[in-house]
Amino acid sequence: MLEHSPTFNVLIIDALNLIRRIYAVEEKQHSQADALIVACRARISNAVKRLMKLHAFSHAVAVFDGRASWRYEYYPLYKATRAPMPELLQHRLHEVAEGFTQAGVFCYHPEQDEADDIIATFASKIVAAKGHAVIVSTDKGFLPLISADCQIYDYFQQKWLDVDFVVGKFQVELAQLHDYWALVGDKSNDIPGVKGIGKQTAIQLLKDYPDVQSALNSATLAPNTLQKLLADLDSFVLSKVLVSLRQDISLGLKLREIRINPH
């Protein structure tokens, strides 16, 4: 997959994204708690070993969520209807996480902040330092980070999520994703979007204009769409902030700390 040879290749795993999906599968196979946890830990370890074969990685990290996120302060209804983590998994998460360390991957547990912002910050710092990052997650929020030096991999579909995937799935350009999500909202995270603007209207708007600001400044925007945008502009702005990942989190972690030990 690499077209050049960066000085370091970093595997960044969205830990809970991987764990919760594996747990949901294993939960159907095991009625005993201990057996379930052991199976999940083994599946995590095996998944990491498979992921290690994607590239000759020099570094790897599994990123977990911190205790809080600025998004809950900014918008109290953020993820309000999302199902909580299963109680058993919550209490024994540290045991499941051992699957990462058994496979040689460092586990990063921030005090604050969502894994999404931490991962975006990791990736941006790696790219800025002339390295190459591979993010493993099914979370669409990472898609705007796609570049020659930052790739996204869906472990469960066993495929790379590239620019063609973005255009095929959302029918907008990579650079337009934040505006698109801010228009239509994101039900999975309880992000509201703009009232009355659905996917087709949003897609057409972003085919006609490079972004929402350009549409608002245009004299040719359909009056009905303009009225909806102006009536709910605050929600658009709020939604765009929520769907945009921060890349300026203080990590307090040195690159050498996540170097893979070949032994």
Summary of the structure (lengths in Angstrom):
residues: 263
radius of gyration: 19.9
end to end distance: 25.4
largest distance: 64.6
contacts: 800
relative contact order: 0.15
helix: 51%
strand: 12%
